[in-house]
Every structure is written in structure tokens, then in C-alpha cells.
């Protein structure tokens, strides 16, 4: 099994990482950590890449410290629209599921759509959305 875990450093992605770690340990699944540097009309800057590298290192170290074999973790940095990159990365890497946090937003943000909602609507891969109030 291969799990795609998109991360942004938020509490929501940390909670999703806990779920992915638990599933990975139980099913000997490979985790693909993904950080997307969102397009903002500018080229990727060195500080953006350094921040993404550091974030991926923190998540990898945490998972290894929690008992996951480091060989079971791959880290990727992509540029572009987060939802599109998550979907594309899932397809290109042959993942079996995407595990990502949900922000639990309502109102206008819900109408315009979150990254998780866009992934849920457009992914051909099973998506597990981890709600903000989920307790592990």
C-alpha cells in the first residue's frame, strides 16, 4: 500500500499525519510526503524551497521517531495549484489513498471550495479526510 500525505505544517495536516502513520505501521504502507508551493505568479524562491525541505524533514523525523522505517517515506516538493498537484502526484506515484486534513470550514469558504474538497471531487484515488475534531 502507498499513501500520499499532503502537508502544509498546519494542525490539520499534523492530525492527518498521525492517521497516516498509524495506517502505515499497521499495513506496512509506504508514505509519500508532499508539500506544494502554491503558485502566486512568481517563481519558486530559495527560501520557499528551504522552508519546504525543513517541513518535510520535521515530518519525516517525527515519523521515524514514532517507529516508522525511514525507507518507507518519500518526500516531494511540487509547484502549482495544491489540489491539482495532489491529484497529479497521486496518479504519477501510484498511491492507493490520499490522507489529508480538513479545516472544517463553512460559509463562503465552503462554497468556494477547499483544497480537500477539490481533491475529493476530482481524485481517482480514495481520499480520507481527517476532520479537525478527530481524536486518535
N, C-alpha and C positions, 0 to 999 in steps of 0.2 A: 504494500500500500504506500502511496505517496500523497502527502498533504501539503497544500500551498497555504502558507500563513502570511498574509499581507500585514505589515506592521508600520505604525507611524509614531510609536512611542507613547500614545495616549493610554489612559487607564483601560479603555475599551479593547485596545489591541493586546494589552498585558493580560487581560482576562481571557481573551481568545487563545493567547499563547499557553496559558495554563491548561486549557481544554485540549489543545493540540498536543501538548507534552504528555498528558495523561493517555490520550488515544494512541500516541506514538509508542509509549512504553508498553501499553497493553497489547498492541498489534504489531510491534516491531516495524513501525512505519517510518519512512524517510520524510523529513520535514524540509520544505523549500521555503526559506525566509525571503520575503520580497519587500523591498522599500521602493516606492515610486516617488521620484522627484517630479512633482506636478509642473506641467508646462505653465509658464507665466509670461510667455513671449520673449523670454531671454534664454541664452544658452546656459548649460549647466556650469556653475561656478565651482571652483576648487573647494570652497567652504561648504557647499551643499554636499559634495561627494564625501568630504571628510566627516561631516555630520552623519550621513547615511552609513558610512563604514563603521563609525563609532556605535551607532544604534544597533547595527547588525551584530557587532562584537558583543555588546551587552546582552542581547537576547541569546546568542549562542553560548556565551559563558554561563548564563543563568540555567540554560537547559542542560548543559554538561554538568554543572554543579548539582543539578537535580537528578543526575544519574543516566542521562541520555548519552549514548556514544556519539562523540563529535563527528564520526564518519557518517552518521545518519542525518547530518544537517548540511544543507547547501544554502549559500547566501547570494542574492541577486539584487542589483540596483538597476532600475529602469527609469526612463524619462517618459513623460506624457500624461495623458489623462489617466488618473488612478484606476477607474473602473475598467477602461479599455485595456490597460496594461495587465491588470489582474486576470482578466479573461484570456488575453493572448498568452500570458505566461503559463496559465493552467493548461491550455491546449498544447503549447510548444513543449512543455515538460512532462506531459502525460500524467498529470496528477489525477488522483481518484476523488479528492474532495478539497474544497476550499473552506477554511475555518477563519472567520473574521468577526470582529466585534461589531455590535450595533450601538448607535448612540441613543436610541430610544426617543428620537425627535418626533415632534408633532407639528401641526400647523403648517405654515408656509414652507418650512424646510422639508416636511413630509411630502407636500405637493410637488415641489421642485425635484425631489428625489435625492437620496443619499448615495454614496459610493456603494454601500452594501446593497441597497435596493436595486441599483443599476446592474450590479453583478448578479443578483438573484434573478432578475428579469432576463438577462442575456447570456448567462453561462450555460454551457452544455454539460458542465461538471456539477456534481452535487455540492451545494453550498450550505454550510452550517453557520448560522448567525447566532452569536453568543450575546444574549441580552445583558444590559448593564447591571441588572439586579441578580444575575445568576450566581449562586454560591457553590463553590467547589468543596 
